[in-house]
């Protein structure tokens, strides 16, 4: 990120080129958390909600291109280290460009998944992020998010990446592959573009593909 020059510039309009149509940049900024987070009423209230989650099943919905869902993504990014924390504005942009699924329990957002299909029919479905709040882990949230994302593209293989130290993610991917009757195989980094996988080199990532069986006529 570059700093702004110390010069008099015009205030940009509420709807800029890099803001999804119909979304106010000011509305996004208004939903940014205040620091320290321990003094943000929204953050404090959310911690109480997460601590009081019931045993209800998880529900999945597609995120809307609105600041509120951008903030929900940010809440989860803060809670799910080492996922990169982005601004509400950037998250709304992601929602407008990718399929973002939100997982909720008792109306509380507990996870999200970002995916998109490659431009060619032969390209895989890329799963870039699966995040689950610590209080909601071991309840099948991640597996449900993966399943719902895969259902959108039933004919494509699925490509994703995990860090070597993240054994839990590797195990979840294997369980997911088994659940849809597919196989999980490691492939060389570079088989798919890093940007499509949502990774950076040098951070211990491994690249995987879930190969689906051909659909019988």
N, C-alpha and C positions, 0 to 999 in steps of 0.2 A: 504494500500500500504506500503510495507516495503522498507527501504532505502537500497541502494547498499553498500556492504562492501567496505572499503577503501583498496582495493587490486588491483593489476594489473590483468586485465582480458582481454581476447581476444575480439576484436570487433566482434559482431555477424554478420553473413552474411545478405545481404539485404533481402533474403527470409528465414524467420525463421519458426519454427514449428507453432508459434501462429499467423503467418501472412498468410492470404489466398494466395493460389498459384497464382503467377503472379503479386502480389501486392508488391511493394517495401515499406519497412518500412520508408526509407528516403523520399519517395514521400509523405507518410502520414504526416511525421513531417514537411515537407516543406509547407503543407497547414494549419498547425496550426495557429490560429490568434496570432498576436503580442499584447503585453500589454503595456500601457493601450489600451483598445479597441477603445477609441476615436481617437487614432492615427493610427489605422489600416485602410489603404485605402479601403480594401475589405469591412470592416464593415461599414465604412462611406458611401461607394457607395451603399451598400445594403439598408441602412436606406432611402436613397433618392429614391431607386426603390420601396420600400414598401409604401412610402408616396405618390407615383405617380401611384399606381395601378389603372388600368381602371376598367370598369364595365364588362369586359370580363368574360366568364364562366371559372370555374376551370377545369383543365385537370389533369388526374391521370396517372402516369406511374410507372412501377416497377423499383426500384433502382438497379443500376448496381454495381458490386463488384469492385469499383474503388475509389481512394481517393477523387475524386471530389464530389461524392455523400456522402461519409463519412463526408466531410466538410459541405455539405448542411444540413445534419442531425444536425451537431454541431451548425450551425447558428441558427437553430430552437430551439435546446435545450437551448441555451443562452437566446433566446427571450421568451421562454415559461416556466418560473418559475411556480411551483417548480420541473419541470422535471430535472432529474440528467443530468449534462453536462459531456459528455464522450469525450475521445480523438478521433481524426479522425481515428486512427488505430482501436480502439475498435468499432467504428461505422461501419467500413468496415467489421470487423469480424461479427457483427450483421447481416449485409446485406447478408453475405455468409451463415448464419445459419437460418435466418428467412425470412419471406416475408415482405419486407419494401416497402411501397407505398409512393411515393412523389407526393404532390399536387402542381400544378404550375398555376399561372395566369400571362399572358404576358411573359412567360418564366422565371418568378421569383418564386423560391420555397417558398411556403407559409404554408406548413403543411406536416406531415408525419404520417404513421401508421405502427406499428410493430405487426405482428400476426404470429401464427403457429398452425397447427392442432396437437392434441394429437396423440400419437403413435398408439392407438387402434381406430378401426372404430367407436366405441361407444363413444370415447372421444370428447369433444367439440373443437371448434376453439377458441383458446385463443387470445384475443385482449390485448396486453400488454401496448401499448402507442397509444394515438391519440393526436397530438399536432398541433395547428394552431396559426400562428403568430397573435398578437393582431390586426394589421392593416387589416387582412383578415378575422376576425371573423364576425359572423352574415351574412355570405354569403353562408352557406351550405357546407363549405369545410369539416368540421368534419363528417357530415352526408354522404357526397360523399365518403370519405375515408372508412368509416365503410361499406358502401354498396358494394364498389369494393372489399374489403377484404372478405366480406361474400359471394360474388359471386364465389370466388375460391373454397369454400367448401359448396355447397348448401344443403347438407344432414346433416350437423352437427349443433347441438346447439352451442351457442356462450357464452363463459364465459369471464367476465371482472370484474374489480374492480374500484371503485371511492372513493375518500375521502368524508367524511360526509359533509365537508364544501363546496365541489364543487357541488353546486346545478345545475349549468349550464350543467355539464357533465351528471348528473343524468337525467336531462330533455332531453338532446340530445339522450341518450340511449333509453329512453322511446319513443321518436319520431321515432328513427331508428327501434325499435321493431315493432311499429305500421306500419311503411312503408313496412315491409316485411311480414306482417300478422302474427306476432309472439307475444309472451307475455314476459314481463320482470319481473322476480321474484328474490327477495333477497334470498340468501342462506347463511348458516353459514360459517364463515371463517374456513378453514380446509377442506371444501368440495373438494377444489382443492388445489394443492400445491402452496404456496406463490411464488415460483420461476416461476411456469407456468403463474401466473397472473402478475408477475413482480412487486411484492410489498414487503414491509417490515412491520412486525407487529409493533404495537404501534404508528402508524402514522394515525390512524383514518380511515382506509379503510373499506368499505363494499363490499361484494362479490355478484355478480349478475349472473344470467344465462338467456339468451334469448332462450326460447324454441320454436323451429319451429314445425309447424304442419307436421305430416307424409305426405309423398308424395303419392298421390293416384296412384294405378297401372294403 
